[in-house]
Amino acid sequence: MRFVEWMMRTDQQAAFTEAFGVLPAQRSALRIWEDEAYTAQIIAWMEDSLTPDRSHAANDAAAQLQAAFIAVLNGTPAEEAATAALANLDS
């Protein structure tokens, strides 16, 4: 329990997450990162972001979109990945 309390300290969470390049769970920890320009950009993105409805997360279209995105990251041309995703939805 002491470790969790220690990690939830704003200053500790800021240092840990900035060192590992991951976003902290607390916005207050993000605000004290040393790279102020990067921090400001991340905060702006967070304020402009939308959280998808959970009912949209586990459906066939979402799964095919994710598979297509992974295919593109692995070198498949985007049009080919999109065509395959649509074909998989139809089958």
C-alpha positions as CSV (number, residue, x, y, z in Angstrom):
1,M,0.0,0.0,0.0
2,R,2.9,2.3,0.7
3,F,4.1,1.9,-2.9
4,V,0.7,2.9,-4.3
5,E,0.6,5.9,-2.0
6,W,4.1,6.9,-3.0
7,M,3.3,6.5,-6.8
8,M,0.1,8.5,-6.4
9,R,2.1,11.5,-5.1
10,T,1.9,14.1,-7.9
11,D,5.6,14.8,-8.0
12,Q,6.5,11.1,-8.0
13,Q,4.0,10.3,-10.7
14,A,5.2,13.2,-12.8
15,A,8.8,12.1,-12.6
16,F,8.0,8.4,-13.3
17,T,5.7,9.0,-16.3
18,E,7.8,11.7,-17.9
19,A,10.9,9.4,-17.6
20,F,9.0,6.5,-19.2
21,G,7.2,8.6,-21.8
22,V,3.7,7.7,-20.7
23,L,0.8,9.9,-19.7
24,P,0.2,10.2,-15.9
25,A,-3.2,9.3,-14.4
26,Q,-3.3,12.7,-12.8
27,R,-3.5,15.9,-14.8
28,S,-1.7,17.7,-12.0
29,A,1.3,15.4,-12.6
30,L,1.2,16.2,-16.3
31,R,1.3,19.9,-15.5
32,I,4.6,19.7,-13.7
33,W,6.5,17.8,-16.5
34,E,9.7,19.7,-17.4
35,D,8.9,19.9,-21.2
36,E,6.3,22.7,-21.0
37,A,5.7,22.9,-24.7
38,Y,5.0,19.2,-25.0
39,T,2.8,19.3,-21.9
40,A,0.8,22.2,-23.2
41,Q,0.2,20.3,-26.5
42,I,-0.9,17.1,-24.7
43,I,-3.3,19.1,-22.4
44,A,-4.8,20.8,-25.5
45,W,-5.3,17.4,-27.2
46,M,-7.0,16.0,-24.1
47,E,-9.3,19.0,-23.8
48,D,-10.3,18.6,-27.5
49,S,-10.7,14.8,-27.4
50,L,-13.9,12.8,-27.2
51,T,-14.3,9.6,-25.3
52,P,-16.1,7.0,-27.4
53,D,-19.2,5.3,-26.0
54,R,-18.3,1.9,-24.6
55,S,-21.0,0.3,-26.7
56,H,-19.0,1.2,-29.8
57,A,-15.8,-0.5,-28.6
58,A,-16.8,-4.2,-29.1
59,N,-18.4,-4.4,-32.5
60,D,-17.4,-5.9,-35.8
61,A,-16.7,-2.5,-37.5
62,A,-14.4,-1.5,-34.6
63,A,-12.5,-4.8,-34.8
64,Q,-12.1,-4.4,-38.6
65,L,-11.0,-0.8,-38.3
66,Q,-8.4,-1.8,-35.7
67,A,-7.2,-4.7,-37.9
68,A,-6.9,-2.4,-40.9
69,F,-4.9,0.2,-38.8
70,I,-2.5,-2.5,-37.6
71,A,-2.1,-3.7,-41.2
72,V,-1.2,-0.2,-42.4
73,L,1.3,0.1,-39.5
74,N,2.8,-3.1,-40.7
75,G,3.2,-1.8,-44.3
76,T,0.0,-2.7,-46.1
77,P,-1.2,0.1,-48.3
78,A,-4.1,2.0,-46.7
79,E,-6.5,1.4,-49.6
80,E,-5.8,-2.3,-49.5
81,A,-6.3,-2.5,-45.8
82,A,-9.6,-0.6,-46.0
83,T,-10.8,-2.8,-48.8
84,A,-10.0,-5.9,-46.8
85,A,-11.8,-4.5,-43.7
86,L,-14.9,-3.8,-45.7
87,A,-14.8,-7.2,-47.3
88,N,-14.5,-8.8,-43.9
89,L,-17.6,-6.9,-42.7
90,D,-19.6,-8.2,-45.6
91,S,-18.7,-11.9,-45.0
